[in-house]
Amino acid sequence: MSAPAAGTAIRTKSPHPSKFERAIVVGASSGMGAELAKQLAAEGAHVALVGRRESELEAVAATIRAAGGRAIVAKHDVTAYEDVPRVYEALTKEMGGLDLLVYCSGAQYNPDESVYDFAQDREMIEVNVIGAIAWTQLAAAHFEAQRGGTIVGISSIAGERGRRTMPGYTTSKAAMSTWMEALRNRIARYGVNVVTIKPGFVDTAKTAHLAKKPMVISPAKAAELILKAAHRGGSPSVFVPGQWQLVALIIRHIPSFLFRKLNL
Ligand SMILES: NC(=O)c1ccc[n+]([C@@H]2O[C@H](COP(=O)([O-])OP(=O)(O)OC[C@H]3O[C@@H](n4cnc5c(N)ncnc54)[C@H](OP(=O)(O)O)[C@@H]3O)[C@@H](O)[C@H]2O)c1
């Protein structure tokens, strides 16, 4: 092995060992998804922004382009499952391939006690679970074939237990976390990095109605922590921020007869 030339910097550890050249962010019109798209573009990635609200997507894309980044936009409702392959292929083709898929789309309703709303529960399952399966499955097949790539799914700490205040949402996030784990167990062996993100409280439209938001962080901070986990590799499942891991550990061990008495 030849010695490096005098004055050559030796980089022992890059802050971003896996650089993302091309990324799709599903649910990029606001909140964490918009921040993820902006931060990915700032790192040099060509980013595709997906969601229903085209004007919000275009506004995020304009911010990215004004800062010298590259962004394209696709108006898409994730519950239009039959459209997913066409949108995925069009965006991937336009960017010349794909290294990262982030599934950030999410629906959340917190019904009052004694309210049972099938339409809301159905929407949460359709967006948070079936949409996630439709999008991540395509990326999984693609990344398995190319022997590399990263899939990030934004789940939630809410999926750790079935909560009386949000039955549909906690069910959907538990299912999403299980799906991500199964995907990881299936394709990590092919060099694909499958990352599950379980945020606590993040200051977005989803939590605007809440009076108390312990340990709340900004969407920008959440995006920074999510990308750090995605770059690290090793298919992690991480709480964002990390302090929620201890909370989750405690919550998981509360016996059922006690948990049902808590107003969670
Ligand atoms: N905020 C928190 O405290 C928190 C905590 C844990 C987990 N999360 C999760 O984090 C993710 C992002 O949420 P956020 O807090 O950043 O809130 P947000 O600003 O409301 O973002 C939600 C995103 O989901 C997209 N979306 C919703 N329904 C969709 C549909 N049918 N088709 C396509 N996209 C759809 C929205 O885009 P369009 O409306 O433009 O379609 C939007 O971009 C969600 O999965 C949420 O469950 C949030």
The ligand as a MOL file (V3000), in Angstrom:
LIG
                    3D

  0  0  0     0  0            999 V3000
M  V30 BEGIN CTAB
M  V30 COUNTS 48 52 0 0 0
M  V30 BEGIN ATOM
M  V30 1 N -45.4520 15.0500 15.1020 0
M  V30 2 C -45.2630 14.0770 15.9680 0
M  V30 3 O -45.1840 14.3010 17.1940 0
M  V30 4 C -45.0850 12.6520 15.4700 0
M  V30 5 C -44.6780 11.6940 16.4200 0
M  V30 6 C -44.5000 10.3860 15.9820 0
M  V30 7 C -44.6910 10.0500 14.6700 0
M  V30 8 N -45.0880 11.0040 13.7640 0 CHG=1
M  V30 9 C -45.2700 10.6030 12.3710 0
M  V30 10 O -44.4210 11.3810 11.5460 0
M  V30 11 C -44.9410 11.4160 10.2240 0
M  V30 12 C -44.9150 12.8440 9.6990 0
M  V30 13 O -45.8460 13.6210 10.4290 0
M  V30 14 P -45.6010 15.1360 10.8500 0
M  V30 15 O -45.6440 15.1790 12.3200 0
M  V30 16 O -44.4140 15.6650 10.1470 0 CHG=-1
M  V30 17 O -46.9640 15.8210 10.3800 0
M  V30 18 P -47.5090 16.4800 9.0360 0
M  V30 19 O -46.8540 17.7970 8.8090 0
M  V30 20 O -48.9840 16.4470 9.2030 0
M  V30 21 O -47.0460 15.5080 7.8630 0
M  V30 22 C -47.8270 14.4550 7.4080 0
M  V30 23 C -47.4440 14.1650 5.9710 0
M  V30 24 O -48.2080 13.0270 5.5490 0
M  V30 25 C -48.6920 13.2890 4.2580 0
M  V30 26 N -49.9200 12.5330 4.0000 0
M  V30 27 C -51.0010 12.3750 4.8090 0
M  V30 28 N -51.9500 11.6690 4.1790 0
M  V30 29 C -51.4610 11.3820 2.9300 0
M  V30 30 C -51.9680 10.7110 1.8000 0
M  V30 31 N -53.1990 10.1520 1.7990 0
M  V30 32 N -51.1910 10.6200 0.6920 0
M  V30 33 C -49.9410 11.1530 0.6740 0
M  V30 34 N -49.3950 11.7800 1.7260 0
M  V30 35 C -50.1580 11.9220 2.8380 0
M  V30 36 C -48.9650 14.8000 4.2530 0
M  V30 37 O -48.9560 15.2690 2.9110 0
M  V30 38 P -50.2750 15.7710 2.1150 0
M  V30 39 O -51.2660 16.2450 3.1160 0
M  V30 40 O -49.7380 16.8420 1.2190 0
M  V30 41 O -50.7100 14.5730 1.3560 0
M  V30 42 C -47.7610 15.3140 5.0320 0
M  V30 43 O -46.6810 15.5490 4.1650 0
M  V30 44 C -46.3290 10.7910 10.2970 0
M  V30 45 O -46.2630 9.4510 9.8490 0
M  V30 46 C -46.6530 10.8190 11.7830 0
M  V30 47 O -47.5520 9.8000 12.1520 0
M  V30 48 C -45.2960 12.2950 14.1460 0
M  V30 END ATOM
M  V30 BEGIN BOND
M  V30 1 1 1 2
M  V30 2 2 2 3
M  V30 3 1 2 4
M  V30 4 1 4 5
M  V30 5 2 4 48
M  V30 6 2 5 6
M  V30 7 1 6 7
M  V30 8 2 7 8
M  V30 9 1 8 9
M  V30 10 1 8 48
M  V30 11 1 9 10
M  V30 12 1 9 46
M  V30 13 1 10 11
M  V30 14 1 11 12
M  V30 15 1 11 44
M  V30 16 1 12 13
M  V30 17 1 13 14
M  V30 18 2 14 15
M  V30 19 1 14 16
M  V30 20 1 14 17
M  V30 21 1 17 18
M  V30 22 2 18 19
M  V30 23 1 18 20
M  V30 24 1 18 21
M  V30 25 1 21 22
M  V30 26 1 22 23
M  V30 27 1 23 24
M  V30 28 1 23 42
M  V30 29 1 24 25
M  V30 30 1 25 26
M  V30 31 1 25 36
M  V30 32 1 26 27
M  V30 33 1 26 35
M  V30 34 2 27 28
M  V30 35 1 28 29
M  V30 36 1 29 30
M  V30 37 2 29 35
M  V30 38 1 30 31
M  V30 39 2 30 32
M  V30 40 1 32 33
M  V30 41 2 33 34
M  V30 42 1 34 35
M  V30 43 1 36 37
M  V30 44 1 36 42
M  V30 45 1 37 38
M  V30 46 2 38 39
M  V30 47 1 38 40
M  V30 48 1 38 41
M  V30 49 1 42 43
M  V30 50 1 44 45
M  V30 51 1 44 46
M  V30 52 1 46 47
M  V30 END BOND
M  V30 END CTAB
M  END
